[in-house]
Amino acid sequence: MANPVFQLLLLGIVCSLNILNAEETTLSYNHTTETHQEQQENRESTSKKFYHNEWNRSEQRNKIRNLVLEGIPRTANEDVYQIVEDIGRQLGFENPLEEVERADRAHLAYLPHPECIIIRLVDLYAKDKWLHEYRQRKLYHAGWSLREHLTKASHELLNMTRMWARKNNYRYIWTKDCRILFRKNSQASAYHVNNVEHLKWITNVLENQTPRMRGDLRGPRVTIAPPSPAGPDSPPPFAPAPPNPNEHAPPPPHMPPSPPPEAPASPPSHVPPSPPPHAPASPPPYVHPSFPPHAPVTSPPDMPPSPPPHMPPSPPHETPVSPPPHQPASPPPHFASPPPHMVPSPPFS
């Protein structure tokens, strides 16, 4: 019989192992559940960002022909079109209302001056022309301002880009066709920002000096690395390749120059061309053996001319045969005796 102390010790070891296995299973299940929840939250967050970006693009596309006129206070019984006409004349246009499709007073809470006028122009060319005249004449201190109509998300992204540009010493921030662009200086290349995630990636790429980066969730690849400063000894960015000294060098002595190509000899003009070899000679004319070789062949005077070979002679005229006179048909002969199958049989005796 086994020692009871040994049995109790063995039972305790088995129970401890079971408890440890149960704890490991619980920890593994909790870790798997947390990982699954994190993945689900990441997918939902990515989906929300994607749909938010798509919605913002759609809204911005609808406002791409609009201009926002700020700094004009609202008055009683005001004529919005008269205000727009006065602004257009300050920009140098004789008939500015010809390019205006619609003008309305609006309240945009995210702007510095919420009470503004939305001007919708006929096309993008007219909108670019109005903005160009406003910037060319430098009417920033005229008491009113003219800018593109951005959505709330795009306006917040513009403010974030300006703060980031001041921090990283970028001088130029502007908008073009409702896209946010930035540039380091007047000689550097211009780049655009798609959304907040794109701006964060730009910051990380510039800090890590990565040459290329991805755009937003559906944007193209965008090169944002600034160009290297040109030193006194550095070649221009599009300098031509140096000439090759061996390009026009003479051939080496062991390689004789190739002779010039010889012109093909033309045939002499006085030699007539020979007939082709496949053309057979024409046969001599046929002469009947009964006639002398040089005697003319004539037909006798009393012989009528024969018909042409392709027309056969017509047959002689035949007299039509008259039909025989009508004769009545004779009746069939009378049979004295009945046919054999109708002869009565003799009586039975």
Secondary structure, 3 states (H helix, E strand, C coil): CCCHHHHHHHHHHHHHHHHHHHHHHHHHHHHHHHHHHHHHHHHHHHHHHHHHHHHHHHHHHHCCCEEEEECCCCCCCCCHHHHHHHHHHHCCCCCHHHHEEEEEEEECCCCCCCEEEEEEECCHHHHHHHHHHHHHCCCCCCCCEEEECCCHHHHHHHHHHHHHHHHCCCCEEEEECCEEEEECCCCCCEEEECCHHHHHHHHHHHHHCCCCECCCCCCCCECCCCCCCCCCCCCCCCCCCCCCCCCCCCCCCCCCCCCCCCCCCCCCCCCCCCCCCCCCCCCCCCCCCCCCCCCCCCCCCCCCCCCCCCCCCCCCCCCCCCCCCCCCCCCCCCCCCCCHHHCCCCCCC
